[in-house]
Amino acid sequence: MQRSLERSHTLHFCFDPPCDSIGENYSAMHPSAARVFVFTLVLLSFCPQQSQGAVAAGDWLIDGHSFVAKVHASADGRDLELANGLIRRVIRLEPAAATIAFDNLMTSAALLRSTRREAVIELSGRKFDVGGLVGQPIHNYLNPKWLDGMAPDPNSFHFSGYYVGRTQSRFAWQKHTNWLSQDLPWPPPGASATLIFKSPTNSPAVEAQVHYELYDGLPLMAKWLTLSNAALQPVTVDSVVVEQLATVEPESIVDGTAANFRGVYRELEVFSDYSFGGNMTGNADAPAIHWNSDPLYTTQVHYERKTPCLLECSPPIGPGVVLEPGETYESFRVFELVHDSTERERRGLALRRAYRALAPWTQENPILMHVRSARPEAVKLALDQCAELGFELVIMTFGSGFDLENEQPEYVAQVKELADYARSKGIALGGYSLLASRSIGPADDVINPLTGKTGGARFGDSPCLGSRWGEEYFRKLRQFFEKTGCNVLEHDGSYPGDVCASTSHPGHLGLADSQWKQWKTISGFYQWCRGRGIYLNVPDWYYLSGSSKCAMGYRETNWSLPREQQEIIERQNIFDGTWEKTPSMGWMFVPLTEYQGGGAAATIEPLKEHLPHYETRLANLFGAGVQACYRGPRLYDTSETKAVVKRWVDFYKQHRAILDSDLIHLRRPDGRDWDGWLHVNPRLSERGLAMFYNPLEQAIEREIRLPLYYTGLDGKAVVQWEDGRRATVQLARDYSATVTVRLPARSRAWVTVHETEN
């Protein structure tokens, strides 16, 4: 899409919208009832940091349809190129397979400064390169003229052929289309290439295949490795390096340690599905992604030669897998996202777009409740209220008495009856289960290799997923879901990466394979759930293994603070959490009853007595497109409360597609002035929705700049206010609008932006 940069106009609008309250009595007391807005649309200078070439050819973040992934060989057959108009990777095939170019076509920059192996493997105590060329004279840059003078290592796995195809799904996904604002494709469309390598003489007869996928419309590719044992004896896969790239250093630092280098300047952002650790934020540099110093790079400017510019993707330990004759090992996957800017919002948009493609189930965004008691009468009350209000999912929460490990026939029957009742109401039902951060006992907990005893795990004590208890636990979970028909799991304390030195657990041999086997267990279970439409809340970065949602990022004890303070902190958590997550990827928390203390000042119940606060929480969350775990026995206690909740549920459902779309950060909440955000989506007719919040005790008037570039609008737009009033406006070269807003004390407002009908 070519974007015009020619016009500049200023437009002014003034109006008195009707009150946005739920009824005459409530609107009379509500401070937002008399708000007046003056809108001044001024298009300011706004242009994302990118090359002029990228603008001329079209911005992939606005319209990526023309960037189609292709794989083709050069005319002489020596090179294989994977390219989609945004990025390009070139692999020299003769005299050995090695990546000789990795280019950012958006900025015309080369990401590679030196060629390396395609992989490194250790088999039964012996290390082997997979492909690669040696003999590059210096490693500051790679001159193509040097390639003909370079040669393969004779002891490396040698290239024997390749095949190409289309992308394949990593596992099955049963969609919940009613929770999905956009019908995202699975797998993400694109092209693939697989290089085949044979083992050298006097080594185990193992075939290595290096796999690549390049995706349509995204500066993103994937890489992984498979090893097949064709020998007559078992072979141990001691270690693997799935990717090794000698990249251009992101900045020039002469002195200091690696801590002085700032990853924000890297054009290449790398992440993996081998991701865990109890993390609720991006896990880009751990545990399988390593930016190391390059021992071959002796001509770098850093005095101690420790510039972290050698990407190596390998597990911290192992895998330690024993391959029997005829068996195949498949590694984790590495995903490489190329940026065209150092600007935080644009980089965040790129990462969010990558996760939308690679884990589209994260865009399912059901409105959910945490019911505090699993007693049948309590669950049915919650289900009835949810059905009346339009909620879509109920979780029998921690402390409710729900027990996924209970195999008693009468208990299973009771839960099945509840699941059937929920289904009749159009609601998904499930519950909470704790995995890590608890102790089962010395025979089943992970064994610390430093002490030979339990303890010292990520959360102190934790069961080993390869223990007898671990195997039984996952058997029970699968059986429970199959027998009850429940389709929701909140899995607390998911596997955090603990190693285990036990040699008596049936699920792993010892320390070397303990992390890999446990990760395979948990990821395999989540993929099983994903294929059966079981919605997953998991407080760890398991999105790429099938998890639906992780915490947006908050401190639980903050929900025991006074209510007024919770309002600001909630919006801060949303603002900060959505730099790397889409709105649907993170849950928030609303304790309707007292939670971890705080007394009456912190508690929303009785709901009718704190209705303005309750509405603020609803407006915060639904206005961000972020779903919260509303924890309590009920969602409303009076007709007035019910009307408030229903109004905000209806607001979300009316604007669901745009509210689930990417969020542009306008001003971070600080309790000192207005705050807000803007949702954008160039693929919708409702291209934008901006939310403004006034936390102050007095009315304010502010000019608020709306950056509309990522709405994809050019020429004209339609602005619509809360009362439905619309106006067609002419857009100018900078694609932004300055909106003068008058907000009464402790209120909020919203405005939508649309494409024109012509």
VENVENGI-V635173 format. One record per residue. N is the residue number from 1. RES is the residue in one small letter. PSI is psi in degrees with one decimal (999 if undefined). BURIAL is + if it has 9 or more other ideal C-beta (glycine too) atoms within 8 Angstrom, else -. D_CENTER is the distance of its C-alpha to the mean C-alpha in Angstrom with 2 decimals. Layout:
[[N RES PSI BURIAL D_CENTER] [N RES PSI BURIAL D_CENTER]]
//
This chain:
[[1 m 123.7 - 26.83] [2 q 136.3 - 29.40] [3 r 126.0 + 29.23] [4 s 142.2 - 32.60] [5 l 43.2 - 33.43] [6 e -33.7 - 36.92] [7 r 158.7 + 37.39] [8 s 124.6 - 37.30] [9 h 154.9 + 38.24] [10 t 131.3 - 38.27] [11 l 143.0 + 38.43] [12 h 139.1 - 39.20] [13 f 141.2 + 38.77] [14 c 136.1 - 40.08] [15 f 161.0 + 39.92] [16 d 97.2 - 40.34] [17 p 157.1 + 37.73] [18 p 162.1 - 38.64] [19 c 150.7 + 37.42] [20 d 25.4 - 34.07] [21 s 177.8 + 35.19] [22 i -4.3 - 35.67] [23 g 169.5 - 39.44] [24 e -45.8 - 42.59] [25 n -45.6 - 43.10] [26 y -36.4 + 39.58] [27 s -29.9 + 39.35] [28 a -32.8 - 42.58] [29 m -12.3 - 41.17] [30 h 133.8 + 37.65] [31 p -15.5 - 37.38] [32 s 3.6 + 35.33] [33 a -24.4 + 38.11] [34 a 27.3 - 39.93] [35 r 144.8 + 37.27] [36 v 138.1 + 38.38] [37 f 143.3 + 36.30] [38 v 118.0 + 37.49] [39 f 125.2 + 35.11] [40 t 110.9 + 35.84] [41 l 106.2 + 33.80] [42 v 120.8 - 34.23] [43 l 112.2 + 32.33] [44 l 175.5 - 31.69] [45 s 107.1 - 30.85] [46 f 119.9 + 27.15] [47 c 120.2 - 25.90] [48 p 150.7 + 22.60] [49 q 110.0 - 23.34] [50 q 168.0 + 23.82] [51 s 156.6 + 26.84] [52 q -32.3 - 29.54] [53 g -40.5 - 29.19] [54 a -38.0 + 25.64] [55 v -43.7 + 26.93] [56 a -37.6 - 29.93] [57 a -14.5 - 28.08] [58 g 142.3 + 25.40] [59 d 120.6 + 22.01] [60 w -26.4 + 19.25] [61 l -14.7 + 16.89] [62 i -44.6 + 19.66] [63 d 106.6 + 21.04] [64 g 12.8 + 19.98] [65 h -27.2 - 22.32] [66 s -9.2 - 24.91] [67 f 84.7 + 22.80] [68 v 130.8 - 23.47] [69 a 135.7 + 22.81] [70 k 151.9 - 26.12] [71 v 127.8 + 27.64] [72 h 154.0 - 31.29] [73 a 152.5 - 33.93] [74 s 165.2 + 36.20] [75 a -34.8 - 39.76] [76 d -0.9 - 41.18] [77 g 7.3 - 38.61] [78 r -23.7 - 37.73] [79 d 149.2 + 34.18] [80 l 126.6 + 31.14] [81 e 130.8 + 28.78] [82 l 120.9 + 25.26] [83 a 151.7 + 24.61] [84 n 17.6 + 23.13] [85 g -13.2 - 24.64] [86 l -42.8 + 21.67] [87 i 162.8 + 21.74] [88 r 133.9 + 24.33] [89 r 128.2 + 24.85] [90 v 129.4 + 28.47] [91 i 118.5 + 29.73] [92 r 131.0 + 33.45] [93 l -24.8 + 34.94] [94 e 135.4 - 38.47] [95 p -4.2 - 39.82] [96 a 154.6 + 36.46] [97 a 123.8 + 32.86] [98 a 139.8 + 30.94] [99 t 122.3 + 28.39] [100 i -5.6 + 30.62] [101 a 137.7 + 28.40] [102 f 104.1 + 24.77] [103 d 140.6 + 25.02] [104 n 99.2 + 23.06] [105 l -15.9 + 24.97] [106 m -30.3 + 23.56] [107 t -0.7 + 25.38] [108 s 28.8 - 27.89] [109 a 142.2 - 26.91] [110 a 128.9 + 27.26] [111 l -19.8 + 24.50] [112 l 137.1 + 26.77] [113 r -8.5 + 29.89] [114 s 144.7 + 31.03] [115 t 143.6 + 30.83] [116 r -169.4 + 29.94] [117 r 158.7 + 29.56] [118 e -23.4 + 27.10] [119 a 164.5 + 26.57] [120 v 132.7 + 28.50] [121 i 149.0 + 29.44] [122 e 119.2 + 31.73] [123 l 116.8 + 33.83] [124 s 45.6 - 36.24] [125 g -2.2 - 36.64] [126 r 133.1 - 36.91] [127 k 141.4 - 34.40] [128 f 139.5 + 34.14] [129 d 148.1 + 32.61] [130 v 105.3 + 31.20] [131 g -164.0 + 32.59] [132 g 151.8 + 32.87] [133 l 140.4 + 35.71] [134 v 158.4 - 37.57] [135 g 10.7 - 40.07] [136 q 129.1 + 38.21] [137 p -42.9 - 40.61] [138 i 165.6 - 38.22] [139 h 20.3 + 34.44] [140 n -33.6 - 33.93] [141 y 163.1 - 33.60] [142 l 108.1 + 34.20] [143 n 123.0 - 37.29] [144 p -25.1 - 37.53] [145 k -22.9 - 41.23] [146 w -20.3 + 40.58] [147 l -39.1 + 38.92] [148 d -20.0 - 42.24] [149 g 2.1 - 43.50] [150 m 157.0 + 40.64] [151 a 159.7 - 40.77] [152 p 157.7 + 38.76] [153 d 123.7 - 39.20] [154 p -17.9 - 41.69] [155 n 7.1 - 40.06] [156 s 161.3 + 36.62] [157 f 131.3 + 35.30] [158 h 143.9 + 36.66] [159 f 134.7 + 35.19] [160 s -4.5 - 36.87] [161 g 175.1 - 35.11] [162 y 163.0 + 32.00] [163 y 156.7 - 30.82] [164 v 162.0 - 28.42] [165 g -154.3 - 26.71] [166 r 167.7 - 23.71] [167 t 150.6 + 20.17] [168 q 146.3 - 20.02] [169 s 139.6 - 17.58] [170 r -29.9 - 16.38] [171 f 172.3 - 17.27] [172 a 147.1 - 18.37] [173 w 115.7 + 16.47] [174 q 110.8 - 18.73] [175 k 147.4 + 17.55] [176 h 87.8 + 18.27] [177 t -26.4 - 19.36] [178 n -16.0 - 20.63] [179 w 1.5 - 17.21] [180 l 115.2 + 15.76] [181 s -31.8 - 16.74] [182 q 143.8 - 16.59] [183 d 87.6 - 17.63] [184 l 140.3 + 15.00] [185 p 149.4 - 16.58] [186 w 122.8 - 15.98] [187 p 166.9 + 16.23] [188 p 129.2 + 15.15] [189 p 147.1 + 18.68] [190 g -166.4 + 20.04] [191 a 156.3 + 22.57] [192 s 156.7 + 22.98] [193 a 140.8 + 25.55] [194 t 124.6 + 26.73] [195 l 134.4 + 29.23] [196 i 133.1 + 31.69] [197 f 138.1 + 33.35] [198 k 149.6 - 36.40] [199 s 151.9 + 37.34] [200 p 168.2 + 40.25] [201 t 157.2 - 43.67] [202 n 35.3 - 44.46] [203 s 164.2 + 40.88] [204 p 142.4 + 39.24] [205 a 83.5 - 39.04] [206 v 134.8 + 35.27] [207 e 131.9 + 33.54] [208 a 135.2 + 30.28] [209 q 127.5 + 28.02] [210 v 122.1 + 25.37] [211 h 141.1 + 22.89] [212 y 141.0 + 21.13] [213 e 137.7 + 19.09] [214 l 133.9 + 18.86] [215 y 146.0 + 17.13] [216 d 136.9 + 18.93] [217 g 10.7 + 18.16] [218 l 138.5 + 15.54] [219 p 62.9 + 16.50] [220 l 135.0 + 14.53] [221 m 160.4 + 16.10] [222 a 155.4 + 15.76] [223 k 141.1 + 18.47] [224 w 175.7 + 19.73] [225 l 139.1 + 23.18] [226 t 144.3 + 25.52] [227 l 128.3 + 28.87] [228 s 129.3 + 31.73] [229 n 109.0 + 34.79] [230 a 6.5 - 37.96] [231 a 172.2 + 40.24] [232 l -7.6 - 42.60] [233 q 158.4 - 41.30] [234 p 150.7 - 37.97] [235 v 134.2 + 35.77] [236 t 126.4 + 33.37] [237 v 93.7 + 30.13] [238 d -44.5 + 30.25] [239 s 157.5 + 27.45] [240 v 141.8 + 25.39] [241 v 107.1 + 24.02] [242 v -32.9 + 21.84] [243 e 138.2 + 21.62] [244 q 112.3 + 24.00] [245 l 125.5 + 24.04] [246 a 95.0 + 26.51] [247 t 161.1 + 24.80] [248 v 134.6 + 26.44] [249 e 136.8 + 26.30] [250 p -19.8 + 24.22] [251 e 163.7 - 27.12] [252 s 109.3 - 30.64] [253 i 125.6 + 31.36] [254 v -38.1 - 34.76] [255 d 172.2 - 34.71] [256 g 177.2 - 32.49] [257 t 179.9 - 29.92] [258 a -23.7 - 26.45] [259 a -20.1 - 25.24] [260 n -15.5 - 26.82] [261 f 131.8 + 24.49] [262 r 115.9 - 21.58] [263 g -14.5 + 18.51] [264 v -22.6 - 17.92] [265 y -4.9 - 20.66] [266 r 133.3 + 19.30] [267 e -22.0 + 18.96] [268 l 117.9 + 17.07] [269 e 126.6 + 13.57] [270 v 135.2 + 13.02] [271 f 174.2 + 10.49] [272 s 158.7 + 11.16] [273 d -10.6 + 10.82] [274 y 77.5 + 13.54] [275 s 127.4 + 11.44] [276 f -176.4 + 12.86] [277 g 10.6 + 15.09] [278 g 26.7 + 14.50] [279 n 139.0 + 11.79] [280 m 5.8 + 9.70] [281 t 173.5 - 8.60] [282 g 132.9 - 7.39] [283 n 40.2 + 9.63] [284 a -35.0 + 10.72] [285 d 13.7 - 14.40] [286 a 152.2 - 14.80] [287 p -6.9 + 16.17] [288 a -4.7 + 16.75] [289 i 121.0 + 16.35] [290 h 126.0 + 19.58] [291 w 103.4 + 21.12] [292 n 166.2 - 24.78] [293 s 156.3 + 28.12] [294 d 108.9 + 30.02] [295 p -20.6 - 33.52] [296 l -16.4 - 34.78] [297 y 73.4 + 34.02] [298 t -8.4 - 37.31] [299 t 18.2 - 37.76] [300 q 165.6 + 34.78] [301 v -23.3 - 35.59] [302 h 129.1 + 34.20] [303 y -41.1 - 37.36] [304 e 5.6 - 36.09] [305 r 50.1 + 34.16] [306 k 25.7 - 30.84] [307 t 124.5 + 28.56] [308 p 81.5 + 25.09] [309 c 18.8 + 24.89] [310 l 108.3 + 24.89] [311 l 126.2 + 21.55] [312 e 125.2 + 21.92] [313 c 107.6 + 19.39] [314 s 152.2 + 20.90] [315 p 153.9 + 20.48] [316 p -28.4 - 22.18] [317 i 144.4 + 24.78] [318 g -159.5 + 26.02] [319 p -22.2 + 25.12] [320 g 26.3 + 28.83] [321 v 134.8 + 28.92] [322 v 119.9 + 32.41] [323 l 116.6 + 32.75] [324 e 160.5 - 35.81] [325 p 129.5 + 37.72] [326 g -8.4 - 35.92] [327 e 158.4 - 32.48] [328 t 137.6 - 29.30] [329 y 132.6 + 26.43] [330 e 128.1 - 23.00] [331 s 176.6 + 20.73] [332 f 171.7 + 17.01] [333 r 143.4 + 15.22] [334 v 134.9 + 14.54] [335 f 129.1 + 12.54] [336 e 113.3 + 14.26] [337 l 126.9 + 13.26] [338 v 126.9 + 16.39] [339 h 151.7 + 16.67] [340 d 14.9 + 19.76] [341 s 156.4 + 19.81] [342 t -0.6 - 19.69] [343 e 130.2 - 19.10] [344 r -43.7 - 16.15] [345 e -43.5 - 15.29] [346 r -39.9 + 15.54] [347 r -39.0 + 13.46] [348 g -41.8 + 10.65] [349 l -41.0 + 11.29] [350 a -44.4 + 11.29] [351 l -42.6 + 7.93] [352 r -39.1 + 6.51] [353 r -36.9 + 9.14] [354 a -43.2 + 8.27] [355 y -33.0 + 5.07] [356 r -36.7 + 7.61] [357 a -44.8 + 10.07] [358 l -24.9 + 8.97] [359 a 65.9 + 7.53] [360 p -20.2 + 9.56] [361 w -20.5 + 10.34] [362 t -12.8 + 7.36] [363 q -4.5 + 9.65] [364 e 126.0 + 12.47] [365 n 65.3 + 13.33] [366 p 146.4 + 16.61] [367 i 123.1 + 18.81] [368 l 157.1 + 19.50] [369 m 142.6 + 22.18] [370 h 106.1 + 22.83] [371 v 134.8 + 26.49] [372 r -18.5 + 28.29] [373 s 138.5 + 30.81] [374 a 7.3 + 30.70] [375 r 138.0 - 34.36] [376 p -41.7 - 34.88] [377 e -33.3 - 36.52] [378 a -40.2 + 33.71] [379 v -41.2 + 31.01] [380 k -36.1 + 33.13] [381 l -45.4 + 33.64] [382 a -42.5 + 29.91] [383 l -41.0 + 29.45] [384 d -45.4 + 32.36] [385 q -41.0 + 31.08] [386 c -43.0 + 27.59] [387 a -40.2 + 29.30] [388 e -36.5 - 31.54] [389 l -16.5 + 28.80] [390 g 11.0 + 26.26] [391 f 156.9 + 23.71] [392 e -7.1 + 22.07] [393 l 139.5 + 21.08] [394 v 132.4 + 22.86] [395 i 124.8 + 21.98] [396 m 106.0 + 25.00] [397 t 177.0 + 23.67] [398 f 138.1 - 24.49] [399 g 2.3 - 28.21] [400 s -16.8 + 28.99] [401 g -4.0 - 30.90] [402 f 138.5 + 28.63] [403 d 100.2 - 28.92] [404 l -19.6 + 27.01] [405 e -1.0 + 29.28] [406 n 115.5 - 32.44] [407 e 6.1 + 34.19] [408 q 129.1 - 37.30] [409 p -39.3 - 38.23] [410 e -34.0 - 39.06] [411 y -43.9 + 35.71] [412 v -41.4 + 33.79] [413 a -39.3 - 36.07] [414 q -44.6 + 35.44] [415 v -37.9 + 31.66] [416 k -40.5 + 32.17] [417 e -40.2 + 34.43] [418 l -41.2 + 31.83] [419 a -38.9 + 29.15] [420 d -40.5 + 31.78] [421 y -43.1 + 32.63] [422 a -42.8 + 29.03] [423 r -36.4 + 28.77] [424 s -22.6 - 32.02] [425 k -0.3 + 30.45] [426 g 28.0 - 27.42] [427 i 138.5 + 25.12] [428 a 142.9 + 22.85] [429 l 141.8 + 23.93] [430 g -161.5 + 22.84] [431 g -171.9 + 22.72] [432 y 142.2 + 21.75] [433 s 137.4 + 22.35] [434 l 131.3 + 22.36] [435 l -77.4 + 21.95] [436 a -176.3 + 21.86] [437 s 33.0 + 23.61] [438 r 161.5 + 26.81] [439 s 134.4 + 29.85] [440 i -43.8 + 31.45] [441 g 166.9 - 34.35] [442 p -31.0 - 35.60] [443 a -19.9 + 35.66] [444 d -14.2 + 32.01] [445 d 159.6 + 30.12] [446 v 143.4 + 28.68] [447 i 124.5 + 31.50] [448 n 121.7 + 31.13] [449 p -18.9 - 32.50] [450 l -27.7 - 34.06] [451 t -18.6 - 36.12] [452 g 11.4 - 36.38] [453 k 173.5 - 35.61] [454 t 166.4 + 32.82] [455 g 158.7 - 30.95] [456 g 11.9 - 28.93] [457 a 179.1 + 25.58] [458 r -38.6 + 22.29] [459 f 32.2 + 23.38] [460 g -89.9 - 27.07] [461 d 148.1 + 27.91] [462 s 141.8 + 25.75] [463 p 150.1 + 26.80] [464 c 129.4 + 26.49] [465 l -16.5 + 24.73] [466 g 0.8 + 27.48] [467 s 171.3 + 30.25] [468 r -39.3 + 32.41] [469 w -43.0 + 30.80] [470 g -43.3 + 27.30] [471 e -39.1 + 28.49] [472 e -37.4 - 30.15] [473 y -48.7 + 27.20] [474 f -29.6 + 25.01] [475 r -43.3 - 28.11] [476 k -41.3 + 28.63] [477 l -45.9 + 25.14] [478 r -45.9 + 25.42] [479 q -40.1 + 28.95] [480 f -47.1 + 28.17] [481 f -38.3 + 25.68] [482 e -37.2 - 28.13] [483 k -32.4 - 31.11] [484 t -25.2 + 29.85] [485 g 7.2 + 27.64] [486 c 149.9 + 25.00] [487 n 33.3 + 21.55] [488 v 135.8 + 19.29] [489 l 124.2 + 18.43] [490 e 110.6 + 17.24] [491 h 96.5 + 17.16] [492 d 148.4 + 17.83] [493 g 47.6 + 18.15] [494 s 165.1 + 16.39] [495 y 119.3 + 17.73] [496 p 8.6 + 17.21] [497 g 11.3 + 18.86] [498 d 137.6 + 22.48] [499 v 164.0 + 25.20] [500 c 125.8 + 28.39] [501 a 4.6 + 31.87] [502 s 142.9 + 33.48] [503 t 9.0 - 35.48] [504 s -3.0 - 36.35] [505 h 134.3 + 33.04] [506 p -19.1 - 33.12] [507 g -4.2 + 29.47] [508 h 158.5 + 29.71] [509 l -38.6 - 32.65] [510 g -152.7 + 32.17] [511 l -44.3 + 30.15] [512 a -38.4 + 29.13] [513 d 4.6 + 27.28] [514 s -40.0 + 26.14] [515 q -45.3 + 22.57] [516 w -45.7 + 22.00] [517 k -38.5 + 23.68] [518 q -39.7 + 21.85] [519 w -40.9 + 18.40] [520 k -35.8 - 19.78] [521 t -49.8 + 21.02] [522 i -41.8 + 17.89] [523 s -36.9 + 15.66] [524 g -37.8 - 18.64] [525 f -43.4 + 18.97] [526 y -36.7 + 15.44] [527 q -35.8 + 16.08] [528 w -44.6 + 19.44] [529 c -44.4 + 18.03] [530 r -38.3 + 15.75] [531 g -15.7 + 18.92] [532 r 10.7 + 20.87] [533 g 24.7 + 18.76] [534 i 118.6 + 18.19] [535 y 135.9 + 15.46] [536 l 118.4 + 13.58] [537 n 115.7 + 12.87] [538 v 118.4 + 12.12] [539 p 60.4 + 12.13] [540 d 166.1 + 10.47] [541 w 66.8 + 7.48] [542 y 22.2 + 8.58] [543 y -45.4 + 5.97] [544 l -9.4 + 7.88] [545 s 4.2 + 10.99] [546 g -7.0 + 10.91] [547 s 143.9 + 9.62] [548 s -41.7 + 9.20] [549 k 146.2 + 8.43] [550 c 166.4 + 8.59] [551 a 140.9 + 10.98] [552 m -29.5 + 10.45] [553 g 103.2 + 12.77] [554 y 163.4 + 16.53] [555 r 122.6 - 19.75] [556 e -36.4 - 21.41] [557 t -17.5 - 24.88] [558 n -20.6 + 24.27] [559 w 5.4 + 24.74] [560 s 5.4 + 28.32] [561 l 166.0 + 29.05] [562 p 147.0 - 31.25] [563 r -44.7 + 29.76] [564 e -37.3 - 30.12] [565 q -35.0 + 28.11] [566 q -34.7 + 25.27] [567 e -45.9 + 24.98] [568 i -46.1 + 24.30] [569 i -36.9 + 22.02] [570 e -46.4 + 19.85] [571 r -32.5 + 19.42] [572 q -45.4 + 18.86] [573 n -40.5 + 15.99] [574 i -46.2 + 14.39] [575 f -45.8 + 15.36] [576 d -34.5 + 14.01] [577 g -19.2 + 10.69] [578 t 11.7 + 9.77] [579 w -37.6 - 10.29] [580 e -19.4 + 6.79] [581 k 146.8 + 5.20] [582 t 162.6 + 7.05] [583 p -35.9 + 9.92] [584 s -11.8 + 9.31] [585 m -14.2 + 6.12] [586 g 135.4 + 8.63] [587 w 153.4 + 12.24] [588 m -174.6 + 15.29] [589 f 129.5 + 18.73] [590 v 100.9 + 22.19] [591 p 100.5 + 25.05] [592 l -30.7 + 27.80] [593 t 169.5 + 30.14] [594 e 137.3 + 30.69] [595 y 115.3 + 27.95] [596 q 36.3 - 28.81] [597 g -168.5 - 31.84] [598 g -22.0 + 32.60] [599 g -157.2 - 35.31] [600 a -31.6 - 36.25] [601 a -22.4 - 34.82] [602 a -9.7 + 31.25] [603 t 139.3 + 31.59] [604 i -38.9 + 31.03] [605 e 141.6 + 33.39] [606 p 130.6 - 35.90] [607 l -39.7 + 33.54] [608 k -24.9 + 36.46] [609 e -10.9 - 37.58] [610 h 40.9 + 34.35] [611 l -42.4 + 33.48] [612 p -40.8 + 32.76] [613 h -44.2 + 30.20] [614 y -42.1 + 28.66] [615 e -37.7 + 28.44] [616 t -42.2 + 26.83] [617 r -42.4 + 24.04] [618 l -42.0 + 23.65] [619 a -38.4 + 23.78] [620 n -50.1 + 21.20] [621 l -52.3 + 18.61] [622 f -31.7 + 19.54] [623 g -19.5 + 20.10] [624 a -8.7 + 16.50] [625 g 20.2 + 15.23] [626 v 126.3 + 13.85] [627 q 142.8 + 15.32] [628 a 156.7 + 17.12] [629 c 98.3 + 18.86] [630 y 104.3 + 22.44] [631 r 116.9 + 24.40] [632 g -173.4 + 28.10] [633 p -17.0 + 30.87] [634 r 163.5 + 30.73] [635 l -20.1 + 29.08] [636 y 156.6 + 32.41] [637 d -15.2 - 35.96] [638 t 169.6 - 37.99] [639 s -34.6 - 38.12] [640 e -43.5 + 37.19] [641 t -44.0 + 34.02] [642 k -41.5 + 33.18] [643 a -38.4 + 33.72] [644 v -48.6 + 31.36] [645 v -44.1 + 28.47] [646 k -37.8 + 29.28] [647 r -40.4 + 29.43] [648 w -31.3 + 25.89] [649 v -44.3 + 24.57] [650 d -39.2 + 26.59] [651 f -47.8 + 25.29] [652 y -46.2 + 21.67] [653 k -33.5 - 22.71] [654 q -36.0 - 24.91] [655 h 26.6 + 22.20] [656 r -44.3 + 19.21] [657 a -45.6 + 18.12] [658 i -34.7 + 18.22] [659 l -28.0 + 16.83] [660 d -6.2 + 13.64] [661 s 177.0 + 13.50] [662 d 146.5 + 12.25] [663 l 127.7 + 13.81] [664 i 131.1 + 16.31] [665 h 118.8 + 17.45] [666 l -62.4 + 21.23] [667 r 128.8 + 22.61] [668 r 137.5 - 21.25] [669 p 135.1 + 23.10] [670 d 1.7 - 25.96] [671 g 4.5 - 28.62] [672 r -15.5 - 30.96] [673 d -173.2 - 30.29] [674 w 161.5 + 28.21] [675 d 164.7 + 24.43] [676 g 179.0 + 22.06] [677 w 168.8 + 19.36] [678 l 123.0 + 19.41] [679 h 139.4 + 17.33] [680 v 147.4 + 17.90] [681 n 108.1 + 17.88] [682 p -7.0 + 20.53] [683 r 2.3 - 20.58] [684 l 159.3 + 21.94] [685 s -34.2 - 25.45] [686 e 91.1 + 24.14] [687 r -25.6 + 22.53] [688 g 152.6 + 21.81] [689 l 118.5 + 22.04] [690 a 136.1 + 22.73] [691 m 133.6 + 23.07] [692 f 136.8 + 25.60] [693 y 135.8 + 26.46] [694 n 107.7 + 29.72] [695 p -3.0 + 29.83] [696 l 162.6 + 33.38] [697 e 1.4 - 36.67] [698 q 157.8 - 38.15] [699 a 151.4 - 37.53] [700 i 158.3 + 36.02] [701 e 124.3 - 36.15] [702 r 147.9 + 33.64] [703 e 120.3 - 32.89] [704 i 124.4 + 29.17] [705 r 124.2 + 27.83] [706 l 110.2 + 25.32] [707 p 108.5 + 23.78] [708 l 10.1 + 23.86] [709 y -45.5 + 23.22] [710 y 3.0 + 19.85] [711 t -17.0 + 21.60] [712 g 6.9 + 23.43] [713 l 144.2 + 26.73] [714 d 133.2 - 29.88] [715 g -77.6 - 33.42] [716 k 157.9 + 33.29] [717 a 158.1 + 31.06] [718 v 125.4 + 31.82] [719 v 131.8 + 31.09] [720 q 134.8 + 31.26] [721 w 176.9 + 31.85] [722 e -30.7 + 31.56] [723 d 3.7 - 35.06] [724 g -5.2 - 34.33] [725 r 134.3 - 36.36] [726 r 151.2 + 35.32] [727 a 136.9 - 36.39] [728 t 129.7 - 35.98] [729 v 151.6 + 35.39] [730 q 128.6 + 35.79] [731 l 155.2 + 32.95] [732 a -166.5 + 33.72] [733 r -23.6 + 32.54] [734 d -3.5 + 29.90] [735 y 22.4 + 28.01] [736 s 159.5 + 27.85] [737 a 131.7 + 29.63] [738 t 121.4 + 31.21] [739 v 118.4 + 31.55] [740 t 116.8 + 34.22] [741 v 131.4 + 33.33] [742 r 119.7 + 35.66] [743 l 125.6 + 34.05] [744 p 168.8 + 36.22] [745 a 137.7 + 35.60] [746 r 57.0 + 32.47] [747 s -178.4 + 31.27] [748 r 163.8 + 28.54] [749 a 162.8 + 28.61] [750 w 155.9 + 26.61] [751 v 143.0 + 27.39] [752 t 155.0 + 26.10] [753 v 132.2 + 26.53] [754 h 162.5 + 27.49] [755 e 157.6 - 28.79] [756 t 161.7 + 32.53] [757 e -25.5 - 34.23] [758 n 999 - 36.13]]
//
